[in-house]
Amino acid sequence: MTTDQPPPQDEAVLRLLQERAGLATEIVLSDGQRLTVFNIAWGYEPWEEHAHVTTNISPGIACAAIDFFSTQAVVAIIDPANGAVLLGAS
């Protein structure tokens, strides 16, 4: 039995995080967590429309936490330098 990969539903989230690689970016998740992200690695399970993301591992960033989340949980992406909401709820 073959399952077709559903089309991704998170291109805007991934594109923005890739464009900001190397810059501090704040991610707000649906459970209220706030993560500081400098870079991402991501992938999809064959049945998923949303990527799983690991942060700050390639390259490793001194004093930055390594976190793991689903793009489905992203509520907002913020530039911590000026507080601008780059994506999501304001």
C-alpha positions as CSV (number, residue, x, y, z in Angstrom):
1,M,0.0,0.0,0.0
2,T,1.4,3.4,-1.0
3,T,0.5,6.6,0.7
4,D,1.0,9.9,-1.1
5,Q,2.7,12.6,0.9
6,P,0.1,15.3,1.5
7,P,1.2,18.8,0.3
8,P,3.0,20.8,3.0
9,Q,0.9,23.4,4.9
10,D,3.8,25.3,6.4
11,E,5.9,26.8,3.6
12,A,5.6,30.3,5.0
13,V,6.9,29.3,8.4
14,L,9.9,27.3,7.0
15,R,10.7,30.0,4.4
16,L,10.8,32.8,7.0
17,L,13.0,30.8,9.4
18,Q,15.4,29.9,6.6
19,E,15.6,33.5,5.5
20,R,16.5,34.5,9.0
21,A,19.2,31.9,9.5
22,G,21.8,33.3,11.8
23,L,19.5,35.9,13.3
24,A,17.7,35.6,16.6
25,T,14.1,34.8,15.9
26,E,11.4,34.2,18.5
27,I,8.9,31.5,17.9
28,V,5.6,31.5,19.9
29,L,4.0,28.1,20.1
30,S,0.3,27.2,20.8
31,D,1.2,26.0,24.3
32,G,2.6,29.4,25.2
33,Q,6.3,28.4,24.9
34,R,8.6,31.0,23.4
35,L,11.7,29.7,21.7
36,T,14.7,31.6,20.4
37,V,15.8,30.2,17.1
38,F,19.0,30.9,15.1
39,N,18.8,28.0,12.6
40,I,16.7,25.0,11.8
41,A,16.8,21.5,10.5
42,W,13.4,20.0,9.5
43,G,11.7,17.0,8.0
44,Y,8.3,15.4,7.3
45,E,6.8,12.1,8.2
46,P,5.3,10.6,5.1
47,W,1.7,11.2,6.4
48,E,2.3,14.7,7.8
49,E,1.5,18.1,6.2
50,H,3.6,19.9,8.9
51,A,7.3,19.6,9.4
52,H,9.0,18.6,12.7
53,V,11.8,21.2,13.4
54,T,15.0,21.0,15.4
55,T,16.6,24.3,16.3
56,N,20.1,25.6,16.8
57,I,22.0,22.5,15.9
58,S,23.6,23.3,12.5
59,P,25.7,25.1,13.4
60,G,25.4,24.8,17.1
61,I,25.0,28.2,18.9
62,A,26.7,28.7,22.2
63,C,24.2,29.3,25.0
64,A,21.2,28.6,22.7
65,A,18.8,25.8,23.6
66,I,18.2,23.0,21.2
67,D,14.4,22.7,20.8
68,F,12.0,20.5,18.8
69,F,8.5,21.5,17.6
70,S,6.0,20.9,14.9
71,T,5.3,23.8,12.5
72,Q,1.6,23.2,13.2
73,A,2.2,24.6,16.7
74,V,3.6,27.9,15.6
75,V,1.3,30.8,16.5
76,A,3.7,33.7,15.7
77,I,7.2,34.5,14.6
78,I,8.7,37.7,16.0
79,D,11.9,39.7,15.5
80,P,13.2,40.1,19.0
81,A,15.3,43.1,18.0
82,N,12.3,45.3,17.5
83,G,9.2,43.2,18.5
84,A,7.9,43.1,15.0
85,V,5.5,40.2,14.3
86,L,6.8,38.7,11.1
87,L,4.2,36.0,10.8
88,G,1.0,35.1,12.7
89,A,-1.0,36.8,15.4
90,S,-0.1,40.3,16.4
